[in-house]
Amino acid sequence: MKRAIFFVPSLLLATLCLHQSAVAQEFSFRRAVELALQHSGTITLASAEEERARQSLKEGRNLFLPQLTVGSGLAATYGFPLSLEGSSPSIINVNSQNFLINPAQREFNRAARSEWTATGFSTADRKNQVILETALDYAQLDAVTSMMRVLEQQQAAAGKAEQITSQRVQAGVDNEVELTRSRLASAKARMRIAEAQGSADLLRERLSQLTGVSAGQIQTSGESIPRLPEVSQETDLAQQAVGSSPQIKQASESAFAKHLRALGEHKVSYPAVDFVAQYGLFSKANNYQKFFARFQRNNATVGVAIRFPFLNFAQRAHAAAADAEAVAAKKQADNVKEQVSNETLKLQRSVRQLAAAKEVSQLEYQLAHSDAEAAAARVQAGQAGLKDQERAYAAEQESYFAYLQSSFQLVKAEVELLRQTNELRQWALGGEK
């Protein structure tokens, strides 16, 4: 029984650890993107703005539906029954009114529909931004994790070299300068590990904020990152981005909405027709029978209200201001189109440059690795000293860091290019659009 008492908690603890390890191992690239899309506060705000725009459209449409108001105009009357808030005193008062013909409101409704469409494109663009940030943080964390493994190996080698140099100094073979140089190499290795660990912690914390997963459970899997498509320099990606970019579509829809709203402001001066109806239940307490030849309790009015605006200089100025806003929005949409086109072309050309830089850094790393192996072999054969081996290891380390940096810069440019051409979601989620 005593063994069972100690065994059961141990088994539960082991099961919990295995479960947590499994959760960490299952945190793939696609899972990170899916969780980021679910937990992002940016997307929540964008969805709220989209819903607000949709309800604004419904509000404008509903002005053409009957609006019914039921109330009472109870009042004490002395002499002639004067009106109370525009209606005769009554026990029960029912009013109904809605637009029948209103050209201005029609244009305002069309503008509201365009604004709703624009918020939809804005939501899509913010989703792409969340995917971009998640993808880059995930890829960078995976690269930093790989780099830390190499740094730990190099730290161990630097510590061993420092120990050997210390023994040689004590034996009188080397001087204190060589020991200081070895200590400096060890200190640099520890410094770079600390820097890499700090970067990894920040990236895990950011991924935790994006996905809602605890930072301690985030363990990247480089194999789960989808392969980036090859970028062709002959394809006109700038034109493709102009035709598919949510940023351009949002700016264009917003500009069109401004145009429709300005058109509606001009049509405020057009004739308009409203349907109106009113019912009132009167009381003799208000002296109606004393001032009118015939009194009846139930009274109703049904008809139309026709308006012909003639002079409204304030509205004309307001319409002119709306025209200016429409012109500015159109120009802003053109600027966004030019910006997306230029940025896409810049990214497309930079991919070629970064790919060449990656190849150069990869070849330099391979040469430095070969030199480090050759230096180690010469040391073992007694043909070189530890200083030569340390210099070779340092050169290998620098070339490896340069290779990792160039690789990440290439990935970053390719992922940003996918966002410009609106292919980021399809790449990150395995074909899902």
C-alpha positions in Angstrom: 0.0 0.0 0.0 2.8 2.4 0.8 4.4 1.6 -2.6 1.0 2.2 -4.3 0.6 5.6 -2.5 4.0 6.8 -3.9 3.5 5.1 -7.3 0.1 6.5 -8.2 1.1 10.2 -7.9 4.3 9.5 -9.8 2.3 7.8 -12.6 -0.1 10.8 -12.8 2.8 13.2 -12.8 4.5 11.2 -15.6 1.3 11.1 -17.6 0.9 14.9 -17.2 4.4 15.5 -18.4 3.9 13.3 -21.4 0.7 15.1 -22.2 2.4 18.5 -22.0 5.2 17.2 -24.1 2.7 15.9 -26.7 1.0 19.2 -26.7 4.3 21.0 -27.3 5.2 18.6 -30.1 1.8 19.1 -31.8 2.3 22.9 -32.0 2.9 22.9 -35.7 3.2 25.9 -38.0 -0.4 25.5 -39.3 -1.7 25.1 -35.7 0.0 28.3 -34.7 -1.6 30.2 -37.6 -5.1 28.8 -36.9 -4.9 29.7 -33.2 -3.6 33.2 -34.1 -6.6 33.8 -36.4 -8.9 32.6 -33.6 -7.4 34.6 -30.7 -6.2 37.8 -32.5 -7.6 41.0 -31.0 -6.9 42.8 -34.2 -9.3 40.5 -36.1 -11.9 40.9 -33.4 -11.8 44.7 -33.8 -12.0 44.3 -37.6 -15.0 42.0 -37.3 -16.7 44.6 -35.0 -16.1 47.3 -37.5 -17.5 45.1 -40.2 -20.6 44.4 -38.2 -21.0 48.1 -37.4 -21.0 48.9 -41.1 -23.5 46.2 -41.8 -25.9 47.5 -39.2 -25.5 51.1 -40.6 -26.6 49.7 -44.0 -29.6 48.1 -42.4 -30.4 51.4 -40.6 -30.5 53.3 -43.9 -32.7 50.6 -45.5 -35.1 50.5 -42.7 -36.0 54.2 -43.2 -38.1 53.0 -46.1 -40.1 50.7 -43.8 -43.0 52.0 -41.6 -41.9 53.3 -38.2 -44.6 53.1 -35.7 -44.8 55.1 -32.5 -47.5 54.7 -29.8 -47.9 57.1 -27.0 -50.3 59.5 -25.3 -50.8 63.2 -25.2 -52.6 63.6 -21.9 -53.1 67.2 -21.0 -55.5 69.5 -19.2 -57.2 72.1 -21.6 -58.3 75.6 -20.9 -60.1 77.2 -23.8 -59.1 76.1 -27.3 -57.3 72.7 -27.3 -53.8 73.7 -28.4 -51.4 71.2 -29.9 -49.0 69.2 -27.6 -45.6 68.5 -29.3 -47.2 68.9 -32.7 -50.3 66.7 -32.0 -53.7 67.4 -30.5 -54.1 66.3 -26.9 -55.3 62.7 -26.9 -55.6 59.6 -24.7 -53.8 57.4 -27.2 -51.7 58.7 -30.1 -50.3 56.5 -32.9 -47.9 57.8 -35.6 -46.3 56.1 -38.6 -43.9 57.5 -41.1 -41.4 56.2 -43.7 -39.7 57.3 -46.9 -41.5 56.6 -50.2 -39.3 58.6 -52.6 -35.9 59.9 -51.3 -33.1 60.0 -53.9 -30.6 61.2 -51.3 -31.2 58.3 -48.9 -30.9 55.9 -51.9 -27.4 57.1 -52.5 -26.5 57.0 -48.8 -27.6 53.4 -48.7 -25.4 52.6 -51.7 -22.5 54.4 -49.9 -23.2 52.3 -46.8 -23.1 49.1 -48.8 -19.7 50.1 -50.3 -18.4 51.0 -46.8 -19.5 47.5 -45.6 -17.7 45.9 -48.5 -14.6 48.0 -47.7 -14.6 46.8 -44.1 -14.7 43.2 -45.4 -11.5 43.8 -47.4 -10.0 45.4 -44.3 -10.8 42.3 -42.2 -9.1 40.2 -44.9 -6.0 42.4 -44.9 -5.8 42.3 -41.1 -6.0 38.5 -41.2 -3.1 38.5 -43.6 -1.2 40.7 -41.3 -1.8 38.3 -38.4 -0.7 35.3 -40.5 2.4 37.2 -41.6 3.4 38.1 -38.1 2.8 34.6 -36.8 4.7 33.0 -39.7 7.7 35.2 -39.3 7.8 34.8 -35.5 7.5 31.0 -35.9 10.2 30.8 -38.6 12.5 33.0 -36.6 12.0 31.1 -33.4 12.8 27.9 -35.2 16.0 29.4 -36.6 17.0 30.7 -33.2 16.4 27.4 -31.6 18.6 25.7 -34.2 21.3 28.3 -33.7 21.2 27.8 -29.9 22.1 24.1 -30.4 25.1 25.1 -32.3 26.0 27.8 -29.8 25.8 25.3 -26.9 28.2 23.0 -28.8 30.6 25.9 -29.5 30.4 27.0 -25.9 31.4 23.5 -24.8 34.3 23.5 -27.2 35.4 27.0 -26.1 35.3 25.9 -22.5 37.4 22.8 -23.2 39.8 24.9 -25.2 40.1 27.3 -22.2 40.7 24.5 -19.9 43.5 23.1 -22.1 45.0 26.6 -22.5 45.0 27.1 -18.7 46.8 23.8 -18.2 49.4 24.8 -20.9 49.9 28.1 -19.2 50.5 26.4 -15.8 52.9 24.1 -17.5 54.8 27.1 -19.0 54.0 26.2 -22.6 51.7 29.2 -23.4 51.6 32.7 -21.9 48.8 34.5 -20.1 47.8 36.3 -23.3 46.7 33.0 -24.9 44.6 32.2 -21.7 43.0 35.6 -22.0 42.2 35.0 -25.6 40.6 31.6 -24.7 38.5 33.2 -21.9 37.4 35.9 -24.4 36.2 33.2 -26.8 34.3 31.5 -24.0 32.8 34.8 -22.9 31.7 35.6 -26.5 30.0 32.2 -26.7 28.1 32.7 -23.5 27.1 36.2 -24.6 25.7 34.9 -27.9 23.8 32.2 -26.0 22.3 34.8 -23.7 21.3 36.9 -26.7 19.8 34.0 -28.5 18.0 32.9 -25.4 16.6 36.4 -24.9 15.4 36.5 -28.6 13.8 33.0 -28.2 12.0 34.1 -25.0 10.6 37.2 -26.7 9.5 35.3 -29.7 7.8 32.6 -27.6 6.0 35.3 -25.6 4.8 37.0 -28.8 3.6 33.7 -30.2 1.9 33.0 -26.9 0.1 36.4 -27.1 -0.9 35.6 -30.7 -2.1 32.0 -30.2 -3.2 31.9 -26.6 -0.9 29.0 -25.9 1.4 29.1 -22.9 5.0 30.1 -23.8 6.4 27.1 -22.1 4.4 24.8 -24.4 5.6 26.4 -27.6 8.1 24.2 -29.4 8.6 24.8 -33.1 8.8 22.1 -35.8 10.8 23.2 -38.8 9.4 20.3 -40.8 5.8 21.7 -40.4 6.7 25.0 -42.1 5.3 24.8 -45.7 7.7 25.1 -48.5 7.7 28.5 -50.0 6.8 28.6 -53.7 9.5 29.6 -56.2 9.4 33.2 -57.2 9.6 33.8 -60.9 11.3 37.0 -62.0 9.5 36.9 -65.4 6.0 37.0 -63.9 4.4 40.4 -63.5 3.6 40.0 -59.8 3.0 43.7 -59.4 0.1 43.5 -61.7 -1.2 40.4 -59.9 -0.9 42.2 -56.6 -2.9 45.2 -57.9 -5.7 42.9 -59.0 -5.9 40.9 -55.8 -4.6 43.1 -52.9 -7.2 43.6 -50.1 -5.6 47.0 -49.4 -6.3 48.3 -52.9 -9.8 46.9 -52.8 -10.5 48.5 -49.5 -9.2 51.9 -50.6 -11.2 51.7 -53.9 -14.4 50.8 -52.1 -13.9 53.5 -49.5 -13.3 56.0 -52.3 -16.4 54.9 -54.2 -18.4 55.2 -50.9 -17.2 58.8 -50.6 -18.3 59.5 -54.1 -21.8 58.0 -53.5 -22.1 60.0 -50.2 -21.2 63.2 -52.0 -23.8 62.4 -54.7 -26.4 61.8 -52.0 -25.5 65.2 -50.4 -26.3 66.9 -53.7 -29.6 64.9 -54.0 -30.8 66.3 -50.6 -32.1 69.2 -52.7 -34.3 66.9 -54.8 -38.0 66.5 -54.1 -38.9 63.8 -51.5 -42.1 62.0 -50.6 -42.9 60.4 -47.2 -45.8 58.3 -46.2 -47.4 59.6 -43.0 -50.3 58.3 -40.9 -51.7 59.3 -37.5 -54.4 58.1 -35.2 -55.7 59.8 -32.0 -58.2 58.8 -29.4 -59.7 62.1 -28.1 -61.4 63.0 -24.9 -64.2 65.5 -24.1 -62.1 66.7 -21.3 -60.1 68.7 -23.8 -63.2 70.9 -24.9 -63.2 69.7 -28.5 -67.1 69.7 -28.5 -67.1 73.4 -27.6 -65.0 74.6 -30.5 -65.8 72.1 -33.2 -69.2 71.5 -34.8 -68.9 67.8 -34.5 -66.9 65.7 -32.0 -65.8 62.1 -32.4 -63.4 60.1 -30.2 -61.6 58.2 -33.0 -59.6 60.3 -35.5 -57.1 59.3 -38.2 -55.0 61.0 -40.9 -53.3 59.1 -43.8 -51.4 60.7 -46.6 -48.1 61.7 -48.0 -45.8 64.6 -47.2 -44.1 66.1 -50.2 -41.1 68.3 -49.9 -39.6 70.6 -52.6 -36.3 72.1 -51.2 -35.5 75.4 -53.0 -32.9 77.4 -51.2 -30.4 75.7 -48.8 -27.0 77.3 -49.1 -25.7 75.4 -46.1 -26.5 72.1 -47.8 -24.8 73.3 -51.0 -21.6 74.0 -49.0 -21.9 70.6 -47.3 -22.2 68.9 -50.7 -19.2 70.7 -52.0 -17.2 69.6 -49.0 -18.3 66.0 -49.7 -17.1 66.4 -53.3 -13.6 67.4 -52.0 -13.5 64.4 -49.7 -14.4 62.1 -52.6 -11.6 63.5 -54.7 -9.1 63.1 -51.8 -10.3 59.5 -51.3 -9.9 58.7 -55.0 -6.3 60.1 -55.0 -5.5 58.1 -51.8 -6.8 54.9 -53.5 -4.5 55.6 -56.5 -1.6 56.2 -54.1 -2.3 52.8 -52.3 -2.3 51.1 -55.7 1.0 52.6 -56.7 2.5 51.8 -53.3 1.4 48.1 -53.5 2.7 47.8 -57.0 6.1 49.4 -56.1 6.4 47.3 -52.9 5.6 44.1 -54.8 8.2 44.8 -57.5 10.8 45.7 -54.9 10.1 42.5 -53.0 10.2 40.4 -56.2 13.6 41.8 -57.1 14.9 41.6 -53.5 14.1 37.9 -53.5 16.6 37.3 -56.3 19.2 39.3 -54.5 18.6 37.6 -51.1 18.7 34.2 -52.8 22.1 35.0 -54.2 23.3 36.3 -50.8 22.0 33.1 -49.2 23.9 31.0 -51.7 27.1 33.0 -51.0 26.8 32.7 -47.3 26.0 29.0 -47.6 29.2 28.4 -49.6 31.2 30.5 -47.2 29.9 28.4 -44.3 30.8 25.2 -46.1 34.3 26.4 -46.7 34.6 27.6 -43.1 33.3 24.2 -41.9 35.9 22.4 -44.0 38.7 24.7 -42.7 37.6 24.0 -39.1 37.7 20.2 -39.7 41.1 20.5 -41.4 42.4 22.6 -38.5 41.2 20.0 -36.0 42.9 17.2 -38.0 46.2 19.2 -38.1 46.0 19.7 -34.3 45.5 16.0 -33.7 48.5 15.3 -36.0 50.6 17.8 -34.2 51.0 20.0 -37.3 49.1 23.1 -35.9 48.4 24.7 -32.5 45.2 25.3 -30.6 45.2 29.0 -31.8 44.8 27.9 -35.4 41.9 25.6 -34.4 40.2 28.4 -32.4 40.5 30.9 -35.3 39.0 28.3 -37.6 36.1 27.6 -35.2 35.5 31.3 -34.8 35.4 31.8 -38.6 33.0 28.9 -38.9 30.7 30.3 -36.2 30.6 33.7 -37.9 29.8 32.2 -41.3 27.1 30.1 -39.8 25.4 33.1 -38.2 25.6 34.9 -41.5 24.0 32.0 -43.3 21.1 31.8 -40.8 20.6 35.6 -41.1 20.5 35.5 -44.9 18.2 32.5 -44.9 15.7 34.3 -42.6 15.9 37.5 -44.6 15.0 35.5 -47.8 12.1 33.8 -46.0 10.8 37.1 -44.8 10.9 38.7 -48.2 9.1 35.7 -49.8 6.4 35.6 -47.1 5.8 39.4 -47.5 5.6 38.9 -51.2 2.9 36.2 -50.7 1.0 38.8 -48.7 1.2 41.4 -51.4 -0.2 38.9 -54.0 -2.9 37.7 -51.6 -1.5 34.1 -51.5 -0.4 34.1 -47.9 -3.4 32.4 -46.4 -3.4 29.7 -49.0 0.3 28.9 -48.4 0.0 29.0 -44.6 -3.1 26.9 -44.3 -2.4 24.3 -46.9 -4.6 25.4 -49.8 -7.4 26.9 -47.6 -8.6 30.3 -48.9 
